[in-house]
Amino acid sequence: MIGRNDPCWCKSGKKWKKCHFPAPPELIHETLAVKSKQYAKKWGILLKTPEQIEKIRRANHLAAALLDEVCDRAVEGVTTGELNDIAHNLILKANAVPASLHYGSPPFPKSICTSLNDVICHGIPDKTVLQQGDILNIDLAVILDGYFGDCSKMVAIGKVSSDKKKVFDVSLACLKGAAEILRPGLPICEIGNRISDIAEKEGCGVVTQFVGHGVGVKYHEPPQVPHCRNPIRIPLASGMTFTIEPMINGGTADLYIDESDEWTARTQDGKPSAQWEWAFLITEDGFEILTPWTETSCEAF
């Protein structure tokens, strides 16, 4: 029988009376099982088990580490196609699979997304040469031992214009601002509210057509996590794993899809766009960033 002053069974390091008291382990586990069934039945959301979480964590840590390596190679004179080849080889060397390759309809033709300047997302690597003044988002996702990791970040090629630096910085501020409020019980709509508050204050547009998403057991799974204001009041719960990846435009939020490839999303007004993405785990008392990539910086002319 566990005592009030004994270490809590959850291994938090706190005494039971200061942590999960009065609930014994068997009651908590029963409650989690009930909640998992409720979330699956009502919203199709999978609350992950500790075993699944560990495998999802490994996949996402790998994605973040490989993303850092690829971003380090994104310099003037390199093509986005060459970055794709580097990423593809690194993923295979890690005994993983590129999650984006052949995904969707039409099948995505490359192993990473490279979204340059006015491209919001889903840019396809090709023979485009990186030049001074470019900003680039690289989105890298892997499948490791059957579990998915997904993340993206920005790279600036030399000094950039002030409007590009603005979206580079504001999009990162939106991601960090959203992370600050994550906790069990938070309605999903509050994530979009926080991002919108930050972006609108800076006069930027928040893309509405693309969203964050559950990740881990599948590449894209429930719930959807809009970055704009929305009515979704599903409460976050321990065991949820999902991405937040705000796409912030320097002008209007409007976009169009390039008809030539049916993937590349561009700003309607031709102004720059930027995006940063973390995968998160909701814990009993907050959150964990599953994709802790190294932050890059941006300097204006």
Buried (B, 14 or more C-beta within 10 A) or exposed (E): EEEEEEBBBBEBEEBBEEBBBEBBEEEBEEEBEEBBEEBEEEBEBBBBEEEBBEBBBBBBBBBBBBBBEBBEBBEEEBBBBBBBBBBBEBBEEBEBBBBBBEEEEEEBBBBBBBBBBBBBBBBBBEEBEBEEBBBBBBBBBBBBEEBBBBBBBBBBBBEBBEBBBBBBBBBBBBBBBBBEEBBBEBBBBBBBBBBBEBBEEBEBBBBBBBBBBBBBBEBBBBBBBBBBBBEBEBBBBBBBBBBBBBBBBBBEBEBEBBEEBEBBBBBBBEBBBBBBBBBBBBBBEEBBBBBBBEEBEBEBE
